């Protein structure tokens, strides 16, 4: 039986200015909440990643998160769909 598709959202998380040295802890909190981290811009307090769409609202409630912007929604590929990766 194939895994069901899951709706995902690419997000940009903007952290409030008071985060300072706590950025690593906040990134860990985002990961624990299910965010797959793609990039961390320490200078601007911005984290890019993706998360299940149903979890976006809970990400907004994490302490020191100023806001979350959904950039793109898509259905994830089910694991083991039979497609082979294209060799480089």
Secondary structure by P-SEA (a helix, b strand, c coil): ccccbbbbbbbbbbbccccccaaaaaaaaaaaacccccccccccbbbbbcccccaaaaaaaccccccccccbbbbccccccccccccc
